[in-house]
């Protein structure tokens, strides 16, 4: 739904098709990571809105975690693919 423009040690800038309220708590799902942050900037852009986030929590390596969990439970990694993240929008 959105597109990441750039990242820094504690920040993320992305383009979204909608505006987001300053200070809103946001969850960003990517194929192998989960990022939690707060909106510090939102402004109009050519293709939507540029949104800046200050990241609070970052969890990476989710695919590896799923495979390890299946291994510990005795399930074959080939039994089911790693589930794709679902867009959930902001969290409260």
C-alpha positions in Angstrom: 0.0 0.0 0.0 2.9 2.4 0.7 6.5 2.7 -0.6 9.6 3.2 1.6 11.7 6.1 0.3 14.6 5.9 2.8 15.7 4.8 6.2 18.0 5.9 9.0 19.1 4.5 12.3 15.9 5.5 14.0 13.7 6.8 11.2 11.8 5.9 8.1 10.4 8.0 5.3 7.7 6.6 3.1 5.0 7.6 0.6 1.3 6.7 1.4 -1.8 7.3 -0.6 -3.4 9.0 2.4 -2.4 11.5 5.1 -1.5 10.3 8.6 -2.0 12.4 11.8 1.1 13.7 13.5 1.9 11.7 16.6 -0.1 8.7 15.4 1.4 5.3 16.3 2.1 3.3 13.1 2.9 -0.3 12.3 4.8 -1.1 9.1 4.9 -4.7 7.9 7.5 -5.8 5.3 8.2 -9.3 4.1 10.8 -10.0 6.8 10.4 -7.2 9.3 7.9 -5.4 11.6 8.5 -1.8 12.5 6.7 0.3 15.1 7.0 4.0 15.2 5.4 7.4 15.5 4.5 9.9 12.8 6.7 13.0 13.0 6.0 14.5 9.6 3.3 14.3 7.0 3.0 16.4 3.9 1.6 16.3 0.3 3.7 14.6 -2.4 3.1 14.1 -6.1 1.9 10.5 -5.6 0.2 10.8 -2.2 1.7 11.9 1.1 5.3 11.8 2.4 5.3 10.4 5.9 8.2 10.5 8.3 8.4 8.1 11.2 10.5 8.0 14.4 11.0 4.2 14.9 10.6 2.8 18.4 10.8 -1.0 17.8 12.2 -3.0 14.9 11.9 -6.8 14.6 13.7 -8.3 11.6 14.4 -11.9 10.5 10.8 -12.9 10.8 11.2 -15.6 8.1 14.1 -17.1 10.0 12.0 -17.0 13.2 9.1 -18.9 11.5 11.5 -21.6 10.2 13.1 -22.0 13.7 9.7 -22.2 15.3 8.6 -24.9 12.8 11.9 -26.8 13.4 11.4 -26.7 17.1 7.9 -28.0 16.8 9.0 -30.8 14.4 7.3 -29.4 11.4 8.9 -29.4 8.0 9.7 -26.0 6.6 8.2 -27.2 3.3 4.8 -28.0 4.8 3.6 -24.4 4.6 5.2 -21.2 3.3 6.1 -18.3 5.5 2.9 -16.2 5.7 2.9 -12.8 4.0 2.3 -9.9 6.3 -1.1 -8.3 6.2 -1.6 -4.5 6.0 -3.2 -3.4 9.3 -2.6 0.3 9.2 -2.1 2.2 12.5 -2.3 0.4 15.8 -3.7 1.8 19.0 
